[in-house]
Amino acid sequence: MRNVLVAGGAGGVGEGIVRALLAEDDLRVIVTSRHAARLAQLRDYLGDAADAARLIGIVGNAGEPRDAAQIAAQIRAEYGALDVAIPSLGGWWTGALLDVDPVTWESVRTEMLDTHVAFALVFVPELLRAPGGRYIGIGGGAAFAPVAGSSLVSIAAAAQLMLTRALAAELAGREVDVVELVVNGPVRTREWESIAQPDWITAGEVGEVVADLAQGRAPRRPLQRRHGALLVMDPSVRREA
């Protein structure tokens, strides 16, 4: 049984990833969330797919250094080596860039960038403990183009992509495959279902691609590759699938 960690797996995109991973019989899916109630809601949502033996919930913040270290130690002690690490972390922010104060910037940066750095610093070394590890970052298209009124999201997302590219460069030739799956557009999650447009990529489709990447398969949905480590899901590509 291979161990897959999904940080933020109880979120809107994360639950699509978790469902797809649980459809793979050889994967144990370990989900972290800061709130036990979110993990319980995830189990309820997954229903019969929430295999009690293969879906493990851990309460903690995998994007905070101390919590992440404790989570890593728990996984190692109870389940063995980590095979795949997936940070599905972050949120959204709206406001005018020139109105941003230092406190706001620190808050947004902490949620949308620092969490990814902390996650990588703890869990990439865990992947290096055994050959064949995979690090699959989850990013957004705001990294490629500024979003007026949500500029801090674009700034943090662009830095997150560079984090993944830097990891890939430094780990070249090592036993860890590093990629970033960038969803270039809004995602149809349960929360946004009422306003979703027909061409929005769904959380389930993101999950299918992540499951393929976790298993080392060619993704079942066409992707664009940019700058080596970056894989892009685009609505236009989805329409052509």
Secondary structure in CASP SS format (residue, H / E / C, confidence):
PFRMAT SS
TARGET T0000
AUTHOR 0000-0000-0000
METHOD secondary structure of the structure
MODEL  1
M C 1.00
R E 1.00
N E 1.00
V E 1.00
L E 1.00
V E 1.00
A E 1.00
G C 1.00
G C 1.00
A C 1.00
G C 1.00
G H 1.00
V H 1.00
G H 1.00
E H 1.00
G H 1.00
I H 1.00
V H 1.00
R H 1.00
A H 1.00
L H 1.00
L H 1.00
A C 1.00
E C 1.00
D C 1.00
D C 1.00
L E 1.00
R E 1.00
V E 1.00
I E 1.00
V E 1.00
T E 1.00
S E 1.00
R C 1.00
H C 1.00
A H 1.00
A H 1.00
R H 1.00
L H 1.00
A H 1.00
Q H 1.00
L H 1.00
R H 1.00
D H 1.00
Y H 1.00
L H 1.00
G H 1.00
D H 1.00
A H 1.00
A C 1.00
D C 1.00
A C 1.00
A C 1.00
R C 1.00
L E 1.00
I E 1.00
G E 1.00
I E 1.00
V E 1.00
G C 1.00
N C 1.00
A C 1.00
G C 1.00
E C 1.00
P H 1.00
R H 1.00
D H 1.00
A H 1.00
A H 1.00
Q H 1.00
I H 1.00
A H 1.00
A H 1.00
Q H 1.00
I H 1.00
R H 1.00
A H 1.00
E H 1.00
Y H 1.00
G C 1.00
A C 1.00
L C 1.00
D C 1.00
V E 1.00
A E 1.00
I E 1.00
P E 1.00
S C 1.00
L C 1.00
G C 1.00
G C 1.00
W C 1.00
W C 1.00
T C 1.00
G E 1.00
A C 1.00
L H 1.00
L H 1.00
D H 1.00
V C 1.00
D C 1.00
P H 1.00
V H 1.00
T H 1.00
W H 1.00
E H 1.00
S H 1.00
V H 1.00
R H 1.00
T H 1.00
E H 1.00
M H 1.00
L H 1.00
D H 1.00
T H 1.00
H H 1.00
V H 1.00
A H 1.00
F H 1.00
A H 1.00
L H 1.00
V H 1.00
F H 1.00
V H 1.00
P H 1.00
E H 1.00
L H 1.00
L C 1.00
R C 1.00
A C 1.00
P C 1.00
G C 1.00
G E 1.00
R E 1.00
Y E 1.00
I E 1.00
G E 1.00
I E 1.00
G E 1.00
G E 1.00
G H 1.00
A H 1.00
A H 1.00
F C 1.00
A C 1.00
P C 1.00
V C 1.00
A C 1.00
G C 1.00
S E 1.00
S H 1.00
L H 1.00
V H 1.00
S H 1.00
I H 1.00
A H 1.00
A H 1.00
A H 1.00
A H 1.00
Q H 1.00
L H 1.00
M H 1.00
L H 1.00
T H 1.00
R H 1.00
A H 1.00
L H 1.00
A H 1.00
A H 1.00
E H 1.00
L C 1.00
A C 1.00
G C 1.00
R C 1.00
E C 1.00
V E 1.00
D E 1.00
V E 1.00
V E 1.00
E E 1.00
L E 1.00
V E 1.00
V E 1.00
N C 1.00
G C 1.00
P C 1.00
V E 1.00
R E 1.00
T C 1.00
R C 1.00
E C 1.00
W C 1.00
E C 1.00
S C 1.00
I C 1.00
A C 1.00
Q C 1.00
P C 1.00
D C 1.00
W C 1.00
I E 1.00
T E 1.00
A H 1.00
G H 1.00
E H 1.00
V H 1.00
G H 1.00
E H 1.00
V H 1.00
V H 1.00
A H 1.00
D H 1.00
L H 1.00
A H 1.00
Q H 1.00
G C 1.00
R C 1.00
A C 1.00
P C 1.00
R C 1.00
R C 1.00
P C 1.00
L C 1.00
Q E 1.00
R E 1.00
R E 1.00
H C 1.00
G C 1.00
A C 1.00
L E 1.00
L E 1.00
V E 1.00
M E 1.00
D C 1.00
P H 1.00
S H 1.00
V H 1.00
R H 1.00
R H 1.00
E H 1.00
A C 1.00
END
